[in-house]
Amino acid sequence: MNKDKRYKILSLFYSKCPEPKTELIFSSDFELLLSVILSAQSTDFIVNKTTKTLFKIANTPKGILLLGLSGLKNHIKEIGLYNTKALNIIRTSYLILNKYDGMIPKNRIELESLPGVGRKTSNILLNILFKKKTIAVDTHVFRVSNRTNFAKGKNVKEVENKLMKVVPNIFKLNFHSWFVLHGRYICTARKIKCNICLIFKFCEFNKKNNIFS
C-alpha cells in the first residue's frame, strides 16, 4: 500500500472519529493499568464488568494489597488467566506503592519492569496516559494491518515497526484506537462487514470483492 492511500484511510478515520477513546472504563491511571493487565486474552466487556465491582472495593495500590491475593482472585475469577494476573497485579501494586510513590512510571523501561506489563501494555499506557505517539499492536491491529495491506508483518513486532515508519506523526496518537475499533466492529476475525466499511474503497484485501458475490 502506498503512502497516499494510507493517508486517505487515516483521514477518513479522523473525519469520523477525531478523538477515539478506549472502551475500557477507568477513572485513574492506576485503574487503567489494572484494566489493561486484565484485558490480555480477554474482552473489554468482561474486564469492565469485573472492574466495576473491583474498583468499588480496591482501586489503589494500597487497596489492592489490603485485598490480598486470594481476595483479588475472587474478584477477577471470570477473567482468563486470573491466577497469573492476580499475582502480577499484587506484585505490581507493591512496586508502584513502594518504588514509585504511588505513581505510574512514565517511561517504557520502568513500565515493562512491572509484572504483567509487556510491550503492548506499555504502549497502550504511554499512549493513553502520557500522550506518547506509540502504537500498540493487539490482535485487532495486527489483523487489520495485514488484511488491508496497510502494514504487513509475520508478527506483532514486525507490524509495529512498519506502522511506526508509515503512519504520519499527526495520526500516531489515535492510530491504535482507530484500528482496534475497526477490527472489533467492522473488520472482524470471522465476519467482515465490507458493506458498511468506511475504508472499503482503499482497502487492498484481495477477497473483499467476493463479499457481495
Secondary structure, DSSP 8 states (H G I E B T S, - for coil): --HHHHHHHHHHHHHH-SS---SS--SSHHHHHHHHHHHTTS-HHHHHHHHHHHHHH--SHHHHHHHHHHHHHHHHTTSTTHHHHHHHHHHHHHHHHHTSTT---SSHHHHTTSTT--HHHHHHHHHHHH--------HHHHHHHHHTTSS--SSHHHHHHHHHHHS-HHHHHHHHHHHHHHHHHTB-SS-B-GGG-TTTTT---TTGGGTT-
